[in-house]
């Protein structure tokens, strides 16, 4: 049984024993209400010998039935259980008694997606009558989750209708919610209704970590920007950590006639932003290639920005490799890494000159060199690579050597896998075990030569 259902059933048992609703459930937690709804209908609740037997055989069940008929007191706890009951007739009766109990509105919202038509229709009518702005904001996390269910869109539509008519300030808690889908929902409403200014939209795009919110708000901000609001919109976007937001700001520079600002983003750390910057400056008649060449020529000992190094390869020609090869010895690791990546982009990987980068002290450089050399792995000496699998080497060097040996395939791959079965790195060891296991499943032993048989036997002994 899922953990959430067990938790809900445990809460149901406490409520049946007389506990108050507020003492059992966190009213602000949507998961608690959904768990209770599942837990009350779970088989465990109905058959657990040490808990509560079937409803109709308990004092609580008989009292609830009598209370629903109007023959006894009906507490909120009992009513909550009835709203979740597996019998649709009891759920329907409970909804008839739920008016005037605002604490139970979360369960009324749940019943708006009920599978029984009479229950669903009564719940929707009750929910629509009780829903105001404050209630909509309070229940938004739960209703948004219900929107993913079959028939859950009705309650979500009611909620959206109320929030659309609400002043912008009421959406603030939802716009800042830690619940990502809820933030998307709230920002969608704000954009549709024009509740946020272009500057506020730009700040939302720059500050949110969700790609959907970033794109939604950036597009809306740029659609409404003009000369009067340009600085307030461009400032947050161009300074954002998110490449998506920065690229939107850079692209807007073309429409606003500010190509000189785009020059500063030609060396951005993001390929997307660099591409947008090149687009903008080209629209105003400037070729970015000389700019990149000037930065990478390093006149006077000036260190090029890593983004300028890879940018040169992105829009340059193979002749520009003459500027990239010397940068393999640059003291800044990021510059070396981008120089390797740039040469790979230009398809100018010289195995003899590049292989020394596999021993670079910077992990990023080794990673880029590995990517560059993978297509030529067969040209690297196997014994030389095998030495770099030794335990004394840095992890990134061992991983690089293993990837290159695997790329060679055949016996070289098996030798490498067996060699790292005892590696201290769990992920590398797991990859090696998968390789060995695959070869064993394929029945390689029966078809292979003595060396492969010996390697597989050695691996089997290590894996016991």
N, C-alpha and C positions, 0 to 999 in steps of 0.2 A: 504494500500500500504506500503511495507517495507520502513523503514527510509532511507536506502541507495538509493532506487529508487527515493524517494522524493528529496533527496539531489542532485542526478544526474539531475533530471528534472529542479530543480532550477538553476543549473549551465548551463544547456542547454538554458534556457530562457535568461540568461545574455549574453551568446555567441550570440544568435540570435539578441539581442538588440544592438550588436556591440562591446561588451567587448572583450578585448584581451585574448587569451588562457591562457597566463601566469598569468593574473590577476584573473582568475576564478578557475583554477585547480592547485593543488600542484603536479607538474610533478613527484616528487619522491614517491608519495603515490599510490600504486597499486589500493587501494580501490576507489580512486577518478576517475580513468579511467574506472574501471568496473561499478561504479555508473553512470557515464555519459552515458556509453553504454546502460545501463538499462533504464536510465531516458529519453533519446531521444525517445526510442520506447514505453514508457509508455502511457497508455490511457490518463493520465492527461495532458500530453504535447499536445495531439492532440485535446482534447475537452474542456480544461479549458476556460471558457468564459472570464475571466479577464486576461488571459495570451496570448498564441499564438494559434490561431485556426489551422485547418488542413493545412499542408505545402502548398499545391497547392493554397490556398486561401489567402496567405500572400505575402507581398512584399518581405520578406526574402526568402520565398519558391520559388517565381518566379525568384528572383535574383540568387538563388543557381542553379536552373535548367538552367538558361541562362549561368551562369558561367561554369557549367559542359560541356555545349555545346561549350564553348570557346567564348561566346558573352559578357563576362563581367569579372570584377575582382573577383578572388577567394581567399578570405582571409583564413588564417589557421583556424580561428574560424569557418567559414562556412564549410570548408573542414572537420573539426572534426565532425561537426553535420552530414555531408553527410556520413562519414565513419560509423556512428552509425544508420543511417536511417533504418526504418522498411522495406523499399522497397529495395530488393536485387539489382535491376538494378541501383539504385542510389549509393549503396555501391560499386558496381562493377565499376561504372564510377569514383567514388571518388578515388578508389585505383589507377586508371590510372593516376590521377593527383597528387598522394601523394609523388612520387619520388622527392627528393630534399627538403623534409620537415622533417628533423630529429626529430623535436618536436612531430610529429604525429606517430612516430614508435610504441609507446605503443598501439595505436588503430590498427595499421597494425598487431601487434602481436595478438590482440584480434580477428581480422578477420581471423587469421590462423586457428581458430576453428569454423569458420562460418558454418551454416547449409546448405548454398547454395554452391554447388560444384564450379561454376565459380568464385564466390567471394573468396572462400577458396583457390583455386589454384593460383589465381592472388596474393593474400596476401602472400602466402607462398613463391612464387618466389621473390616478392619484399622484404620480410623480410630476405631471405637468401642472397640477394645481398647487403643489407644494414648492415648486422650484422658483426661487428668487435669485438675485445676483449673489448674495453672500453664500447661499446654499450651493449655487452652481460652482463657485470658486472652491468651496470646501470639498465638494464631491467630484470635482474634475479629475483627480488622479484615478479614482475608481471607475468613473463612467468612461474615461478614455480607454482603460483596459477592457472594459466591457464592449467597447466599439469593435474590438478584434473578433468578437464572438458572432456566431450566426444569430441574426435578429438584434444584434447589439447596437446597430446604427441608429435606431429610433431614439433611444435615450441620449446618445451623443448628439443627434440633431437638435433635440430639445435644449440640451446644455449649450450648444453653439448659438442657438437663437437667443437665449437669455444673455450670453456673454457679448454677442454682437451689439446689443442695445445698452450695454453697461459702459460707464465712463472708462477711459483708458487706464486710469489708476488701478482699477480692480483687477486688471490682467497682470499686474506687476509680479505677484507671487508665482503665477504660472509661467511667466516669461523667464523667471530665474529658477524654476524648479529643477532639482537634480534628476528628475525623470525625463529622459531624452525624448521619447515619443510625445510626452505632454508638452514639452517646450516647442516641438515642431507644430503641434496642434495650435498652441497659443500664438506663436509667431505667424502661422498661416492666417488666423483670424485677424490679427493686428494688421497684417499687410492688406488683406481683402477689404477691411473697413477703414483703412487709412488712419489708424489710431496712433501711429508713430511717425515722427518727423524724419526727414532724410538723414539728419545727423544721428538721431536715435537708432535708426536702422543700420547705419554704418557702424556705430559702436557695438550693436548686437552682432553684426557679421564679424567684427574683429575680435569680440570677446568670447563668443561661443565656440565650444570645441566640436560641435556637430556639423558635418559637411552640409547636411540638408538646410539647417538654419543659416549657415554662412552664405550659401548660394541664394536662398530665398531673400534674405535681408539685403545682401549686396546688390542683387538685381533690382530690388524695389528701391533702394537708396539711389542707385544710378539712374533709374527711370525718372526719378523726381528731381534730380540735382539740377541746379542752374548756377549762373555766375555768383549769385548772392549766397548760395549755400555750399559752393564748391570746396572751400577750405575746410568747412566743418565735416564734410563727407570724406574728402580725400585724406585728411589727416589720419583718422582711425584706420581706414582701409590700407593705406600705404605703409602704416606702421604696424600692421597686424602680424602676429606670428604665423597665422595660417596662410599658406601659399595661395589658396583659393581666394581669400579675401584680398590679398596683395595684388594678385593678377587682375581681379576685377577693378581695383583702383588704378592700376597701370593702364589697362585698356581704356578707361574713362579719360585718360589724359589726351587721347587723340581727339575725342569729341569736344573737350574743353580747350583745345588748342594750346596744350602745355607739353610739347615734346621734349623740351629741355629737362623736365623732371624725369622723363623715362630713361634718360641716359644713365642715371644713377642706379637703375635696376637691371642694366645689361649684365652685371656680374652678380646678380642675386643668387642665393644658395639653391633656389628652386628652378628646375628646368622650365616649368610652366610660366613662371614670372619672367624669366629671361626671354622666352619666346614671345610673350606679350610685349615686352619692352622693345624687342627687335621689330615687331610689327608696327609699333607706334612710330619709332624713329624713321622707318622706311616710308611710312605714309607721308612724312614731311620731307622726303628727299635725301635722307642721311643713310649712308651705307654703314652698318655697324662693324663690318669686318676690319677696316683700318683701326677702329677704336680698340678692338680686341688685340690686334697685332701690336699696337703700341703698348698696351698694358703687359703683354707677355714678353716683349723684347727686353724688358727689365733695364731700361737705361738708367744709369747712375745707381744701380744696386737696389732699386725699388722692388719690393716683393709684390708680385701680382696677386690679386684676390683669387681664391680658388674658383669662384664662379666665372671669372674672366678666362681662366685656363680652359675649363670645359666648354665655355661659350665659344672660344675660338674654334674648337673642333666641331661644334654644332653647326656653325655657318661657314667654316673655312674649307680649304682644299687640302689635298695630300701634301702639297708643298709646305703647308704650315707646320708639318711635323718637325721641320728644322727648328722651330721655336719651342716645341714641346719636349724633344729629347733632352736638352740641357736641364730642364726642370725636374727630371728624375733624380737629380742630386740636390735639389733645393732643400734648405734646412727645415722648412715648414712642412710637416707631414701632410696636411690637407692639400698643399700645392702638389706634392709628389703624387698623391692619390689621384687628383684630378688630371695630372699629366698622363698617368697610366690610362685612366678612363678615356682621355681625349685621343690617345693613340689607338685605343681599341675602337673608338667611334670612327676614326679615319681608316680603320682596317689596315693598320700598319704595325702589327705586332711582330717585332723581330725577336725570335725565341732566344737567340744567343745574348742579346742585349737586355732582354726583359727578365730572364730567369733569376738574376741576382735580386730582383725586387721581392722575390718570395722569402728572402731572409731579412726584409726590412723590419726595423723595430716597431713600426706603427701598424696596428691591426688593419686599419683602413687601406693602407697601401698594399698589404699582402692580399686582402680581399679583392681589390681591383686587379692586381696582377694575376691572381688565380682565374678570374673571369676572362681576362685577356688570353691566358695560355690554355684554357680548357680545350679549345678546338685543335690545339697543337700538342696535346698531352703526350702523344706517341713519340714526339721528337725530344722529350726530356728523358735523361737517363733514369731508368727505374731505380737503380741502386742509390743514386743521388737523392731521389725523392724518398726512398725507404729510410734513409738516414734521418730525415726530418719527421719521422713518426716516433722517434725515441722520446721517452718520457721526460727527458730534461729540456726538450724544446718548448717554447711558448705554445699555448693552446692553439692560437690562430695559425701558427706554422704547421702544427700537426693536422689541423682540419684542412688546411690548404693542400698539404701533401696527400692526404687521404682522398680528397676530391679529384685530384689529378691522376692518382693511381687508379681510382675507380673508372675515370674517363678512358683509361687505356683498355679496360675490359679484360676478359680472359683470365689467365692465371695470375697476372699482375694484380687484378682486382681482388682475387681470393687471398693472395699473399698479404696484401694490405689489410684486408678484413681480419685475418687471423692474427696479424701483428698487433692490432689495436683492441683485441678482445679484452685485454686487461688494462686498457687505458683508464686513467682516473676520471676522465670526463664522461659523464653519464650519457650525454647525447651522442657523442662520437662512438661510444661503446655500443649503444643501441643500434646505430646504423650498421656497424660491423656485424652484430648478431643477426640483423635482418638479412644482410647479404649472405652470410653463411647458411642461415636457415633456408633461404630461398634455393640455394644450390643443393642442399640436402633433399629438399622436397622434389626437386626436379630429377632426382635419381642420378646425379652426376657421378656418384661413386662407381656405379657399374660400367660407365662408359669412359671414364677418365684414365689418364696415365698414372704411374706410381706417385708422382709428386702431388697431384691433386688429391689422390686417395689419402696420402699421408697428411696433407694439410687439413682435410676434412676430419680425419681421425683425431688430429691434434686439437682441432676446434671442438669436437664433440667432448673430448676429455676436459677442456676448459669450461665448457658450458654446463657440465654436470653439477 
